[in-house]
Amino acid sequence: MSWSPLWLVVERGAFKPANAVTLLRALLIAPIFGLLWAGQTRAALGLYVLAAATDLIDGWLARRFNQSSAFGAQLDAVVDNLFSLAILGFLAMAYPGLIRSQGIAAAALFGGPIAYLGVSWLMTRRAMMFHVWSAKVGAFLLFCLWPAIAVTGWTGWFWLSALVVGLSRLEQVVLIARGGRDLEARHGLVVIRRADNSLST
């Protein structure tokens, strides 16, 4: 049987619009880079806003059609990480010198999540990506970083985003250390039920 890319958007014989929208976010990375390379910064930013909006739309579609699945969640997480790294490139091209001048914040914002995945793997032999609220806020700030700088001209958004993302990853390390394995946990202080049915707080 030949390989087909349709398996990314079809699960159990049903087309999943949420997965298609998630993939669209990944496919828009190249055109955004192309527009930046051509010097069309405003057009690139407009396309970027559309791509970032798909992160809200795919979740809504999955809930609307009752098609949430573990695969869909993993696909979304992989694309989010890919898009997050692309943001570093977008900013470097849109604002030459910005990454160098904000080096520490950039390292925390873009390198911290990668380091966290390594730590979570060492602790659990899995890449643990929790849906705690701090992670949601951090992702929102990261995805809004380019538009926020473009509109306000304030580069302090870099430090604010880096602080929230860094604290979120620390929260998740603490959650793992406490025995947390539920990726849908809302915060790092959630009550954890151990295998012997005792509770950890």
N, C-alpha and C positions, 0 to 999 in steps of 0.2 A: 504494500500500500504506500503510495507516494505521500510525502509530507505536505500539509496544507496549512497556511496561516489562519484558516478559519477556526481552528481549535481555540484561538485566543478570544474569539467573540461568540462562540457557540458552546454552550454547556448542556449536557444531557439532551441534545437535539434542539435546544431553543436558543434563538438569537438573543444576545445580551447587549442591549444598547449601552449600558453602563460601561462594559468593557471596551466597546468601540470608542466611547468618549475618552476613556482613560488612555487608549492607544493614540488618539488624536493629539493629546497633550505631548506625547513623546515625538510624534511625527512633525509637530510644529517647531521643534527645536532647530532643525536644519534651516528652514526658511527665515527664522528670526536671526540666526547667525549670518545668513546670506544678505539680509537687509542691512544689518550692521556693517558688514564688510563693504557694502555698496554705499555706505554713508547715509542711508535712509533711517536715521535713528528714531524719528517720530513714528514712522510706519512700523518699525521693528517693535517699538513700545506698544503700539496699538495691537499688534498681533500677539505680543506677550500677554497683554491683559486678557485677550480672548483665551489663550492657552491656560493661563492661571485660573480663569473662571471655570474651566472644565473640571477642576478639582472639587468644586462645589456641585457641579451638575451630575457627575458620575455617581456620587453617593445618593443624591436625590433620586436618580433614575433607578438605582438598585432597590431602594426602599419602595418607590412608586410601583414597580412591577414585581415586587416581592421576589427579587432575584439575587439577594445578598448571598455570597458564598465565600468560603475560605480562599478559593482560587482568585476570585475577584478582588478580595482584600489584599492578597499577596501581589497581584498584578499592580494594583494601585500603589502599594508601598514601593515596589521596584521602580515604577515610573516616577513617583514622587522623588525618590533619591536621585534618579538620573536627571530630572528637571532641576532639582536643587543644585546639583553640580554645574549644570548648564548656566544657572543664574550667575555663578562666579564668572564665567566667560562673558556673559552678556554685559555685566557691570564693567569688566575690564575693557571691553571694546567700546562701550558707551561713554565711559569716563576714564580715559587713559590716566594712569597715575593714582587713581582712587584706591585700588587694592594695596598698592605699595604704602600709601599714606595711612591706611587703616589695617596694616598687616596683622596686628595682634587680634583685633576684632574679627578679621576675615579668617584667621586660623581657627579661632574658637567657633565661628559660625559654620564654616564649611568642613574643617578638619575634625571638630568635636564629634559630630554625628558618626563619622567613619570610625573614629577611635572607640566610640561607645559600642558600635556593632562588634568590634573586635573584643572588647571587654565582655559584652554579653555572651559572645560565643565561648570565650574561655570559662565563663561562670556556668553556662548551661548547655554548651554544645549546640546552641541554637542562636540565630540572630533574632533577639527579642525586640519587637517594635510595639511598645505599649501605646494604647490610645488614651493616655492620661491627658487631662485638660491642659497642662503646661505644654505638652507636645503639640496640641492643636493650636494653641496661641503662638507658639514658636514657629510653626509651619505657616500660619497666617502672616506673621510679621515678615518672614523670609520671602514669601511669595509677593508681599506688598512692598518689599524693599526698593526695587527699581522705580516703580511709580511714585513712591513716597519721596524719594530723593529728587526725582524729576519735577514733582509738583512744588515741594517746599525748598529745595536746594540745601537742605540740612543733612549732612553726612552722619550726624549723631544717631540716625536710624540704624546704622551699622552696629554701634555699641549696644543699643537697646535690644536689637534682635539677637546679638551674640550672647547677651546676659540671660535672656529668657531661654534660648536654646541650650546654653550651657547648664543652667539650673535644672532644666527639664531632664537632660541626660543624667545629671547627678541624682535626681529624684528616682529615675528608673533603675540606676545601679543599686540604690538603697532598697528599692522594691524587690529586685532580684535577690539581693543579699538576705532579705527577710523571708524568702521562699516564694515570692510572687511569681506566678506563671500564667495568670489570666491576662491575655493581651488586651482584653476589653476593660481592664481596670481603669477607673476614672481618676485616681490619684494614688500617690505612693504610700499613703497611710491606711489603705484599705485593709480590712480584717482578712487574714489569710487562714484558711482551714488546712491543717496539715493532714498527712496520710492517716495518722492515728486519731483523726477527728478532733484534735485539740485546736485551739485558736491562737493566732499570733497577731499582735497589734503593733 
